[in-house]
Structure formats: C-alpha cells, structure tokens
Amino acid sequence: MSSTDKTTDREQLAAKERELAALRSEVAAWRARFGKLPMRDDTDFTSVSGRAVEPVYTPLDLAPDLLAQGILPGQFPYTRGIHPSGYRGKLWTMRQFAGFGTAQDTNERYKFLLSRGQTGLSVAFDFPTLMGYDGDHPRSEGEVGKCGVAISSLADMETLFDGIPLDQVSTSMTINGPAAIIFCFYVAAAEKQGVSIDKLQGTIQNDILKEYMAQHAWIFPAEPALKVIVDLFEWAAEHTPKWNTISISGYHIREAGATAVQELAFTLANGFCYVEHGVARGLDVDSFAPRLSFFWDVHNDFFEEIAKMRAARRIWARHLRERYNARDPRSWIMRFHCQTAGVTLAAQQPLINVVRVAYQAMAAALGGTQSLHTNAFDETLALPTEDSVRIALRTQQILAYETGVPNVTDPLGGSYYVEALTDQLEREAEAIFAEIDAQGGVVKAIEAGWSQRQIARAAARFQHEVEQHQRTVVGVNEFVEDAEAPVEILKIGDEAESSQRARLAKLRATRDQALVDRRLEALRQAAAEDRNVMPAMLDCARAYCTLFEIRHVLEGVFGTYREPVFF
C-alpha cells in the first residue's frame, strides 16, 4: 500500500470518528432536552420478556462490524434470510394444526382445509397418542380424540390420509416421545398407497429435550431417547432424504413461560446437543444437519420476535460452520416453522384474538419463516371450529396477497432498533449457552432441573406483572367487559373413544398375530443389542403392531423417564 493510500485511509477513519463524535453529541443533547419530559404511567416501556427498550435507536447502537456480517439475503450467516429471493420465489407454506376425534373425522377436516387453499398439513395428536398409549389402554380413558386425533396403528394412519396422496402434500406431525413409531406408521401408509418413500416431504417434531424442559410428553430416559432420534437421523438420510427428521422446538418452551431469549438459547442449545449426538454416533454432520429444522413461537412483542428469528439464523450458521465443522452450506441454513402464540390467546373477548394472531403472523413473515400456522381465535376455549379455522387461514392469505410484505426480503434489515435488538439477543443467548455448559451440558441441566427452574421463574414474573396490572393484556386485566356474547365451540364427545376401541378390537382379531409376535421380538433384540431400531420398528408398523405394543417393547429395554423433584 502506498503512502498516499495510507493517508487516505487515515483521513477516512478520522472523518468517520468525527461523524460518530458529532452523533454522540447530538444524541446526548437530545436526551438532555427531551429525556425529562412527562411520560405515560400505564407502561414501563419494556418488552414482553422484560427487556428495557430505549426511546430511540441510532447507528451508535449497531455492532461495528455490521457491514461484515452478510448484508444480503442468502449470504452467510443468513441474518437477512436463507433465500436470496425471499418470498418472491415461493411463499411460506400455510399450515393449520388440525386433529380431533377419529382418523376419519380428521381426514374430513384435512380435505376441507386443502380445498380452501391450505398448502401443508399439520397433524395434532390426542394425548394418549402423544404418550404412546393405544386408544383402548386404561390410561386413555376419557381422553381419546379430545385434543387431537387418535392414532393407534398403521390402520389409523391409512384412514387419516385416505384420498390424500402422500407424495403431493407436505405433512408436519407434532409428536415427540413416540415420534419414531408414528413416523414408521406414516412411511408404511405411503408404501400402502404405492408412494416411493424417497418422495415423502414433511417434518416429524421428534424433539424430546424440550419435552423434559417444558411439555412433559416423554417415555424413555434422555440417553435412550436420544439414541432413537439419532437412529432416525441415520435411517432417514438414506431412505427419506426429503424428510425433516426433527423440528427443534422453541414453541413449547415459550408456551411454558420462557422469555424470548430463553426460547432462543434453550432451543439452539438443544439443537447443538442433537448435532453432538449424531457426530458421536460417527455420522458426518453434513449427512444429517441439512434435514434439521426449527419451530418458533411468535409472541406479542412484534420487534423482539423478528429480531429473535434473525439472531437464530445467525447463531446457528456460525456454530455449525465454526464449532461443528459443517462444510455443506445447507447445514448452516436454519429452516423453520412458526406458530402464533397460543399462550397469548385470551378466553375473555375471544374475537380480539384474531387481531393478536394477525400481528404475530406478520412478525413471522417479516422474520423470514418458511412455514406458518395461525391459531384460531377460539383455541383457548376448545378445538377450533371450521369457521374459526377459515378465518385463521384467510389471515395468512391476506398477509401473503394484500399487504405487500412478501415483496421485499427482510424489509426491516438496517433498522437501527431491529439490528441492535438482533445483536443484543445474540449476546444474551451466548451468555445462556455458557450457563448451560457450566451445568454440564443440556442433559445434565435438565436432569438437575436447572432449565425447568429458569423457565418457571420467567413464567412467574410475567404472571405477577399481569396480576399487578404492571403489564396490560387487553380484555383480561384492562378494557374488560362484564357481559360477553357466547362463542360457538367445537365439542368432542365420547363417540371417538368407543369407535377407536371397536377399531382396535377388529384389528387385533384380524391381523396375523404370529407375525406381530415375531416382529416385536425382533425389535426387542435390536434395542437390546444397541442396533438401529428403525428397520425393525418399520417392520412392526407394517405388521399392524399397535403404538403401545411397540412402546412397551422398547420400554422393557430402555426403561421409563422419571422427572427429578426440584423446587
């Protein structure tokens, strides 16, 4: 570099410093002049998570290396989005979480949704299925089909997707403890349709770590459960390469009361834990990391949610490339689904939930989601009706086709506030990663109850603020009404349970029981010998072994998880 070039650089740096000094002086003068003006007393100007929000943001709040962080969409570390074309190339997948009663009942709802423009299916399972129980198990009594669809065998999965070609839809299944079993039912159902399983597209949630933290639908202890998850990673990489083998979920962590940064940090830490277990198995990180996906809650704080998604992409990309030595850019890219926050829906004045959902949906789109579920306004009261589901779906369609939001990728990129908040959330998440490491890692933190305590404390803080009227929830603690018009809700009776019991009785009477016994024994041996259980489990599904029969065999080898007692 010549002396002239060096002089020019020094002059430019000096000019930049003068500009920053002038801006600092201007901001200080502005604060001195306006900082003591009377302020509203009905808020403390914090985010939903309790983070103090400044009255104004300027270039002084931005990271010095902002321009070196990838300022265009589709460029590492993907802060501004994973696709260069954003939604100009393809809109997000519009999903509605649906499932109730029997498989036949839900099949009819799916056809209703698909006929009205939905572009992907999301399966909600009832509680017995989530826990790995058949519909005729004693522990299922009173719960069959009530909060989702009852799926007890391949026969139910065949009915669930009857008339819906599985090579032409993308299916998301929200289930964790028995996720691998349910996935085997789905694969076997595709085979029954004559669909080549390498064409299957969709996601199985399969995220057991957040179950221990937040949702509590588990079966096996952590390490055996992680072993089955990695079995699925390994098997699917060869047989169902278009299928997302896990949806690492912050949604349920947030719904349990976590703050935005806790959701961000705990979810990403769980993701890193899954990567580490895959690598420990001997898998090449690039053989399975491209099929890992994420699932975020979209809460009420508009800008905090957008910044959370931007920070999540950046953190994941950097850690996968620099910490786990992934070389395939597809491994660096965070793909995610979003759902508007169920925990924000109010039973009081439920119709105004439509407004909450619309704002949350817009935040998801501005944050760059690849898939979105919008909650129905009546979901805080019961399973949604067809009318409320239609409104929820139309909310997405208005956002997609009438607002102009999809026209520009990351339109809030460069906003002083959004960029500063993105940086702040990243720093805070990294600090929580260090705390988790100090606990001995994700599994140790869960087993000690540390993670659960952090979430519980955040939930208690928020509830206290609402009860003390320190935080306004419209229609709940302010702007309340004495008399409200009743809302029609969907009621699920006991017919689903009696129907499911009859179906299972018929299945057990007509299937090849000798084949069932052989397949279950082969599965037991695979688990006991620490082999990949997926081939044997799929054979069980093909033979019409039931969900609980498969669970019971694995439980005999792996044991059952018992939550630690903590305060």
Buried (B, 14 or more C-beta within 10 A) or exposed (E): EEEEEEEEEEEEEEEEEEEEEEEEEEBEEEEEEEEEEEEEEEEEEBBBBBBEBEEEBBEEBBBEEBEEBBEEBBBBBBBBBBBEEBBEEEBBBBBBBBBBBBBBBBBEBBEBBBEBEBBBBBBBBBBBBBBBBBBBBEEBBEBBBBBBBBBBBBBBBBBBBBEBEBBEBBBBBBBBBBBBBBBBBBBBBBBBBEBEBEBBBBBBBBBBBBBBBBBBBBBBBBEBBBBBBBBBBBBBBEBBBEBBBBBBBBBBBBBBBBBBBBBBBBBBBBBBBBBBBBBEBEBBBBBBBBBBBBBBBBBBBBBBBBBBBBBBBBBBBBBBBEEBEBEBBEBBBBBBBBBBBBBBBBEBBBBBBBEBBBBBBBBBBBBBBBBBBBBBBBBBBBBBBEEBBBBBBBBBBEBBEEEEBBEBBBBBBEBBBBBBBBBBBBEBBBEBBEBBEEBEBBBBBBBBBBBBEBBBBBBEBBEEBBEEEBBBBBBEBEEEEEEEEEBEBBEBEEEBBEBBBEBBEEBBEEBEEEBBEBBBEBBBBBBEEEEBBBBBBBBBBBBBBBBBBBBBBBBEBBEEBEEEEEE
